[in-house]
């Protein structure tokens, strides 16, 4: 399964014995309602999906069980993938809309480039520049 | 008066405040729920309907309307603002000397909560994984601060004075006494944006003559989920836009009473043929109290609701970053989460 081995797993797939690919529980590590609920909404908007829901297994475990059941035997990874893509695109649109607001400073890049050498700019890009 | 809405349309788009409870709380516009509606996700439609209006923006706080998005996603932004946008905060406190009355651990906790003005986007998260690198503070992940202060008697104080402010020197330790000690090339890189506490006047401890503090601190990058000191906001919240509809004309004394049931500025009285007639002028100001529903003759004249997809966001920064920067960072964090899982799925497929 996903991410097994030396690294800590990010995403795992759990299926009952004999279940088809359309009924899968994904275990998402280090996630909570933030991604769980917004992703559930996007996936529920997919007409191929019969059921989508998530639970937080226990307050002291930082993971969610994310369940997807599809109609007509489509593999459950498909709606998951398109849901993640849709949510990403929604965020991109929200970000674009927010940044063209007349009141809002055209933030991040302007501030960053003002006094930072290119050396730093190359090294510190992970979170800031998606 | 607004054109009446069909019953289904109302269930889909409004939260109704009734006398004994709130109706239509959940989002229900999913495919298959409503015959005759196509509720499949449609990016074009979303882009057409979505808008953001900035109502207020200053260096510490902002208010904006986010319209045409579901609560699930708006709530994700709010949650990320509170607990997943990174900032720099004091994580390690090395106490070389503390003869003040404040215990070491209490002092360390107080120091941790002081907001530090430093752009977290220019720093890396410190690796907690390998123990060997644990103690090493490097220029890319740590800010070093120093607090060195000693209290003494004021030689110029008048003899009969009893005011501590006059008797002692340095008896109040404020956040302004914290000094930044650049590591490596930090002095050059952050020359323009001097790293320091956001506020100069946070009282850390009080001293008496002879007492002193000698402390070195390490700030690291972290998120609010780990500790509230890393949270970049004082508050981040949203409310739904209230909507008040008058179902029938309300006149005279009833109109006066109706006006008093709502927040100031929501209902206005107009003079029509010598009679005062109530009119909704700005339902946004309402607090959504249900006072009007306690009046038996008024409760059937009005409909109280909230627009399900109109979020009035209020973001109050701690001063480390501008509030609009915080919102863009929050959106990017959610995008990063999606990307993490997409990458994970793609890498598994390739194996």
Interface residues (C-beta under 8 A of the other chain):
Chain A: X1 X2 X3 X10 X11 X28 X31 X32 X33 X34 X35 X37 X38 X39 X40 X41 X42 X44 X45 X46 X47 X77 X80 X81 X84 X85 X86 X87 X88 X89 X90 X91 X92 X93 X94 X95 X97 X98 X99 X101 X102 X103 X104 X105 X107 X108 X111 X112 X114 X115 X116 X117 X120 X123 X124 X126 X127 X128 X130
Chain B: X27 X30 X31 X32 X39 X40 X41 X43 X46 X47 X50 X51 X52 X53 X54 X57 X62 X64 X66 X69 X70 X72 X73 X75 X76 X77 X79 X80 X84 X86 X119 X121 X122 X123 X124 X140 X188 X189 X190 X191 X192 X193 X322 X324 X325 X327 X328 X329 X331 X332 X333 X334 X335 X336 X337 X338 X339 X340 X341 X342 X344 X345 X348
